[in-house]
C-alpha cells in the first residue's frame, strides 16, 4: 500500500462552504505549512505539516514545494471542445458569431481523426491551466464525444460531456433529427456514462436549434437515466431571447421552454443566465438547477453582465465557465480576473475566497460532485494543482509585498494564467508539469 501513498507539503488552501452563506472566515481552510496525504488516488489526510509529519511512515515520499500554493483542481462548468480552433475570432455577437465561425469549425468533427487530434490539444490545455474537471460540449457528431472521452479515460480524468442535439436553424451539414439525436445519445450514454470517472450530459445546443420533438426526447433521456447531466445555454443574448419567444410563443419565457420539456433539475447546468428575472432564478433554485457564469465570453461577445448577487439572493447554484471558444482563455485564473471586473461594473465585490469557491467547490456543488471533488477533504479524489508564486517576475515581486493569504490569492487571480500552474494532479497522478 505504501507504494501508492505520497505526501505533498506546501501552503494549502481550499473552500469548505460558500462565503455568501457562511461568511468569508468560515468558508475556507488554510494551512500556511500544510501537508496533503494521498493514498491510491484519494486524499487520506490534510492538515498542518507539524501535526501530520511525525506520524508518517519513513518510506513515504514527501514532495516539498517552496513558494507555492496547493488548491483543489479547477472545475470548468461550461466549455466547447470543438471550438478550440476558433478561439479569438473577431467581430461578432452571439447569433452571427455562430454562423460565421462556430458552425464551420464544428463541421470538421465528423472526421474522427480530426476529433482525436483536437481532443489531445483540448485536454492538454485544460490540464496546463489546472482544470481537472469540465462540463464539455461536443459537436453534433458522436465522433467528437468518443474522441474526448477516449482522451479523458486515458488520463483517468473526471469529465462530463455530450453530443450536441440540433435539428433546426443550423446548416444542413450540422443538423441531426429528433430521432437520430436520441438514438446516438443513448448509444453514447450506454458506452461512456459511469465508465472510469466519466459522466454523460444530454446536450441540446439551445432552444432555438431544437424542435419541440427533440427537446421532448432530451427530457425522455433524462427520465430513462436519472443520474445523467443536462447541459445547454440560457438567456445569453437579448436577440437570442427574442428569438426564443418567437419560436415558442406558447411558453412563458426562455427558461419555461426547458422547464416544459422536463430539462430542469439536479445536474442540469445552464450556461450564461445573463438576463434572468427573479422568477427564473427562483425556479432554477427550487429545481436544484445550476448556472455557469462565463465572464470572458459574456464580455467578448458583448452579451452582458451576469448578476451574481441576484443568483446568491435566490440561492441558485453557480459554477464558473470559460466558454472557450467565445471565452478567450482556458485559464480559470484568467476567467476570475474578468469575473471580478464584471462585478465591479455592477457596483458589487467579488472576494478572492468567493472566487476560489466558484472555481472549485462551487463548481463541484453545481455538478453534484462535491462528495468527490471540489475540495481536499479526506475521501475526495486527489485532484489538485500546485500554483507557483514565482511564475513570472512580476508575480514574484508582487507577492513579496503581500501581507495575507487573501491578498496573495487575489494576486494569483489577477496576474495568473497557465504559467502559474506548476503541476496538475488527477486521481493522485501528475498529469501536467510545467
C-alpha positions in Angstrom: 0.0 0.0 0.0 2.8 2.4 0.8 3.9 2.5 -2.9 0.6 4.3 -3.7 0.9 6.7 -0.8 2.5 10.1 -1.3 2.7 13.4 0.7 2.8 16.9 -0.6 4.0 19.8 1.6 3.3 23.4 0.8 0.9 26.2 1.7 -2.6 24.6 1.2 -5.9 26.4 0.7 -9.4 25.0 -0.1 -13.0 26.1 0.2 -15.4 24.3 2.7 -18.5 26.4 2.1 -20.0 29.3 0.1 -18.9 32.6 1.6 -22.3 34.0 0.7 -23.9 31.6 3.1 -21.4 31.2 6.0 -19.3 34.3 5.7 -15.7 34.6 4.4 -13.9 33.4 7.5 -15.9 30.1 7.8 -15.7 29.4 4.1 -12.1 28.1 3.8 -9.3 26.3 5.5 -5.7 27.5 5.1 -2.5 25.8 6.2 0.5 28.0 5.9 2.7 25.0 6.1 0.4 22.2 5.2 0.6 18.5 4.3 -1.7 16.7 1.8 -1.5 12.9 2.1 -2.7 10.9 -1.0 -3.4 7.2 -0.9 -4.5 5.2 -4.0 -5.8 8.3 -5.8 -7.7 9.7 -2.9 -7.0 12.3 -0.2 -6.3 10.4 3.0 -5.3 13.3 5.2 -5.0 17.1 5.2 -3.6 19.4 7.9 -0.7 21.2 9.4 2.7 19.6 8.4 3.8 19.8 12.1 0.8 17.7 13.1 1.0 15.1 10.3 4.7 14.6 9.6 5.6 12.8 12.9 3.0 10.0 12.2 4.1 9.4 8.6 5.9 6.1 7.9 9.5 6.6 7.0 9.1 5.2 3.5 6.6 7.8 2.3 7.9 10.2 -0.3 7.2 13.9 0.8 7.3 16.3 -2.1 8.0 19.8 -0.6 7.1 22.9 -2.6 8.7 26.2 -1.7 6.9 29.4 -2.7 3.8 27.6 -3.9 0.1 27.1 -3.0 -1.8 23.9 -3.4 -5.5 24.2 -4.2 -8.1 21.8 -5.4 -8.2 21.3 -9.2 -10.2 23.8 -11.0 -13.7 23.0 -12.3 -15.0 24.5 -15.6 -18.7 24.2 -15.8 -19.1 25.3 -19.4 -16.7 24.8 -22.4 -16.9 23.8 -26.1 -14.3 21.2 -27.1 -14.9 21.6 -30.9 -14.4 25.4 -30.7 -10.7 25.1 -29.7 -9.6 26.0 -33.2 -11.6 29.2 -33.4 -10.9 30.8 -30.0 -10.3 34.5 -30.5 -12.5 35.0 -33.6 -13.1 38.7 -34.4 -16.1 40.9 -34.5 -19.5 39.4 -34.0 -22.2 39.0 -31.3 -23.7 35.6 -30.5 -26.0 34.7 -33.4 -23.8 36.0 -36.2 -20.7 34.5 -34.5 -22.3 31.1 -34.5 -23.0 31.2 -38.2 -19.7 32.9 -39.2 -17.3 30.9 -37.1 -18.8 28.2 -34.9 -20.7 26.0 -37.3 -18.0 25.8 -40.0 -15.5 24.9 -37.3 -17.7 22.2 -35.8 -18.3 20.7 -39.3 -14.8 19.2 -39.2 -15.6 16.9 -36.2 -17.4 14.4 -38.5 -13.8 13.2 -39.1 -12.7 11.1 -36.2 -9.0 11.7 -36.9 -9.6 15.4 -36.7 -11.6 14.9 -33.4 -8.8 12.8 -32.0 -6.2 15.5 -32.8 -8.2 18.3 -31.2 -9.1 16.2 -28.2 -5.4 15.9 -27.3 -4.8 19.6 -27.7 -8.0 20.5 -25.7 -7.3 18.2 -22.8 -3.7 19.3 -22.7 -4.8 22.9 -22.5 -7.3 22.1 -19.6 -4.5 20.4 -17.6 -2.0 23.1 -18.4 -4.4 25.6 -16.9 -5.1 23.5 -13.8 -8.6 22.4 -14.8 -9.2 18.8 -13.7 -13.0 18.6 -14.3 -15.0 20.2 -17.1 -18.6 20.1 -18.4 -18.0 19.9 -22.1 -20.0 20.5 -25.3 -19.1 18.1 -28.1 -20.3 18.7 -31.7 -23.4 17.1 -33.2 -21.1 14.2 -34.2 -20.8 11.2 -31.9 -17.1 11.0 -33.1 -16.4 14.2 -31.1 -17.7 12.7 -27.9 -15.8 9.4 -28.4 -12.6 11.3 -29.1 -12.9 13.4 -26.0 -13.9 10.6 -23.7 -11.1 8.4 -25.0 -8.5 11.0 -24.1 -10.1 11.7 -20.7 -10.2 8.0 -19.9 -6.6 7.5 -20.9 -5.6 10.1 -18.2 -8.2 8.9 -15.6 -9.9 12.4 -15.5 -13.3 13.2 -14.1 -15.0 14.7 -17.1 -18.6 15.3 -18.3 -19.5 15.6 -22.0 -22.3 15.1 -24.5 -23.2 15.1 -28.2 -25.0 18.3 -29.3 -28.6 17.8 -30.2 -29.6 20.3 -33.0 -32.3 19.5 -35.6 -33.2 23.0 -36.9 -32.0 26.6 -37.5 -28.4 25.4 -38.4 -26.7 24.4 -41.6 -27.8 21.1 -43.1 -24.3 19.7 -42.6 -24.6 20.1 -38.9 -28.1 19.0 -38.0 -29.4 15.7 -36.8 -33.0 14.7 -36.3 -35.0 14.3 -33.1 -34.9 10.5 -33.5 -31.2 10.3 -34.5 -30.1 12.6 -31.7 -32.0 10.4 -29.2 -30.5 7.1 -30.7 -27.0 8.4 -30.9 -27.1 10.0 -27.4 -28.5 6.7 -26.0 -25.6 4.7 -27.5 -23.0 7.2 -26.1 -24.7 7.0 -22.7 -24.6 3.2 -22.7 -20.9 3.2 -23.7 -19.5 6.0 -21.6 -21.7 7.1 -18.7 -20.2 5.9 -15.4 -17.2 4.4 -17.1 -14.0 5.2 -15.1 -14.5 8.8 -13.9 -16.7 9.8 -16.9 -20.3 11.1 -17.0 -22.6 11.9 -19.8 -24.6 15.1 -20.4 -27.7 15.4 -22.6 -26.8 18.4 -24.7 -29.4 20.3 -26.7 -27.4 23.3 -28.0 -30.1 25.8 -27.1 -33.8 26.1 -27.5 -33.7 27.8 -31.0 -31.9 24.9 -32.6 -34.1 22.1 -31.3 -37.7 21.3 -32.3 -40.2 20.6 -29.6 -39.9 16.9 -30.6 -36.1 16.9 -29.9 -36.5 18.7 -26.6 -39.1 16.2 -25.5 -36.7 13.3 -26.4 -34.0 15.1 -24.4 -36.3 15.1 -21.4 -37.1 11.4 -22.0 -33.4 10.5 -21.9 -33.1 12.3 -18.5 -36.1 10.2 -17.3 -34.6 7.0 -18.5 -31.1 7.6 -16.9 -31.8 9.5 -13.6 -28.1 10.4 -12.9 -27.4 12.0 -16.3 -26.4 15.6 -16.7 -28.2 18.2 -18.8 -26.2 21.0 -20.4 -27.4 23.8 -22.6 -27.5 27.6 -22.9 -29.9 30.1 -21.4 -30.5 33.9 -21.7 -27.1 34.8 -23.0 -28.0 37.5 -25.6 -31.1 39.8 -25.9 -31.6 38.9 -29.6 -31.4 35.2 -28.7 -34.1 35.7 -26.0 -36.4 37.5 -28.5 -35.8 34.6 -31.0 -36.9 32.0 -28.3 -40.0 34.0 -27.6 -40.9 34.0 -31.3 -40.2 30.2 -31.7 -42.1 29.2 -28.5 -44.9 31.9 -28.1 -46.9 29.4 -26.0 -44.3 29.3 -23.3 -43.8 31.8 -20.5 -40.2 32.8 -21.3 -36.9 31.2 -22.2 -36.5 29.1 -19.0 -40.1 27.9 -19.2 -39.3 26.2 -22.6 -36.7 24.0 -20.9 -39.0 23.5 -17.8 -41.9 22.4 -20.0 -39.7 19.6 -21.6 -38.5 18.4 -18.2 -34.9 19.6 -18.6 -34.6 21.4 -15.2 -33.3 19.5 -12.1 -30.3 18.3 -10.3 -27.3 18.1 -12.6 -28.9 20.5 -15.1 -26.4 23.3 -15.9 -27.5 26.3 -17.9 -24.6 28.4 -19.4 -24.7 32.2 -19.0 -28.1 33.2 -17.5 -27.1 36.9 -18.1 -30.6 38.2 -18.4 -32.7 36.3 -15.8 -35.7 37.7 -14.0 -36.4 36.9 -10.3 -39.0 34.3 -11.1 -36.5 32.4 -13.3 -33.9 32.5 -10.5 -36.5 31.2 -8.1 -37.3 28.3 -10.4 -33.7 27.4 -11.0 -33.1 27.3 -7.3 -36.2 25.2 -6.4 -35.3 22.6 -9.0 -31.6 22.4 -8.0 -30.5 23.6 -11.4 -27.3 25.5 -11.8 -25.9 28.4 -13.9 -22.4 28.6 -15.4 -21.0 32.1 -15.1 -18.9 32.8 -18.2 -17.4 36.3 -17.8 -14.8 36.3 -20.6 -17.3 35.0 -23.1 -20.0 37.5 -22.0 -17.6 40.4 -22.4 -16.1 39.1 -25.6 -19.5 38.7 -27.4 -21.0 41.8 -25.7 -23.7 39.7 -24.1 -24.0 41.5 -20.8 -23.0 41.2 -17.1 -24.0 38.2 -15.0 -25.8 39.3 -11.8 -24.1 37.1 -9.2 -25.8 38.9 -6.2 -29.2 38.1 -7.7 -28.2 34.4 -8.0 -26.9 34.4 -4.4 -30.2 36.0 -3.2 -32.2 33.1 -4.6 -29.6 30.5 -3.7 -29.0 29.4 -7.3 -26.1 27.1 -7.7 -23.4 28.8 -9.7 -20.2 27.5 -11.2 -17.6 29.2 -13.4 -17.2 28.6 -17.1 -14.5 29.6 -19.6 -16.9 29.0 -22.5 -14.0 28.5 -25.0 -14.2 29.4 -27.9 -16.3 32.5 -27.2 -14.3 32.7 -24.0 -10.8 33.8 -24.7 -8.8 31.7 -22.2 -8.7 28.1 -20.9 -7.4 29.6 -17.6 -9.9 29.8 -14.7 -7.5 32.2 -13.0 -7.8 34.5 -16.0 -11.6 33.9 -16.0 -11.8 35.0 -12.4 -9.8 38.2 -13.3 -12.7 39.0 -15.7 -15.4 37.9 -13.2 -14.0 40.5 -10.7 -14.4 43.2 -13.3 -17.9 42.1 -14.2 -18.9 42.5 -10.5 -17.1 45.9 -10.3 -19.1 47.2 -13.3 -22.3 46.4 -11.3 -21.1 48.0 -8.1 -20.5 44.6 -6.4 -17.4 43.0 -5.0 -16.0 39.5 -5.7 -13.8 38.5 -2.8 -10.8 36.2 -3.6 -12.4 33.5 -1.4 -15.7 33.6 -3.3 -13.6 33.4 -6.4 -11.8 30.3 -5.2 -15.2 28.8 -4.2 -16.6 29.4 -7.7 -13.6 27.8 -9.4 -13.6 24.7 -7.1 -16.2 23.7 -4.6 -19.0 25.9 -6.2 -18.5 24.1 -9.5 -18.5 20.7 -7.7 -21.8 21.6 -6.0 -23.3 22.8 -9.2 -22.4 19.4 -10.7 -23.4 17.4 -7.6 -19.9 16.1 -7.3 -18.9 17.7 -4.1 -18.7 14.3 -2.4 -15.8 13.5 -4.8 -14.1 16.7 -6.0 -14.0 20.5 -5.2 -12.0 20.5 -2.1 -9.3 18.4 -0.4 -11.3 16.8 2.4 -10.2 13.2 3.1 -12.0 10.7 0.9 -12.2 13.0 -2.1 -10.4 12.3 -5.3 -6.9 13.7 -5.2 -7.4 16.3 -8.0 -5.3 19.3 -7.1 -3.0 22.0 -8.6 0.3 23.5 -7.4 0.4 27.2 -8.1 3.8 28.9 -8.4 4.3 32.2 -6.6 7.3 32.9 -8.8 5.7 32.0 -12.1 6.6 35.4 -13.5 8.9 38.1 -12.3 6.0 40.5 -11.7 4.0 37.9 -9.8 7.1 37.1 -7.7 7.7 40.7 -6.9 4.1 41.5 -6.2 3.6 38.5 -3.8 6.6 39.6 -1.9 4.6 42.7 -0.9 1.6 40.6 0.2 0.7 40.5 3.9 -2.1 37.9 3.9 -3.3 34.8 2.1 -6.4 36.7 0.7 -4.0 39.3 -0.8 -1.8 36.5 -2.3 -4.9 34.7 -3.6 -6.1 37.9 -5.3 -2.8 38.4 -6.9 -2.8 34.9 -8.3 -6.3 35.5 -9.8 -5.4 38.9 -11.3 -1.9 38.2 -12.6 -2.2 34.5 -13.0 -2.6 32.3 -16.1 -1.3 28.9 -17.4 2.3 29.9 -16.3 1.1 30.0 -12.7 0.2 26.2 -12.8 3.4 24.3 -11.8 1.8 20.9 -11.7 -1.7 19.4 -12.1 -2.7 16.2 -10.4 -5.7 13.9 -11.3 -6.6 11.0 -9.0 -3.2 11.4 -7.4 -1.2 11.2 -10.6 0.7 14.1 -12.1 -0.9 14.8 -15.5 0.8 18.1 -16.2 4.2 19.5 -15.3 5.2 23.0 -16.5 
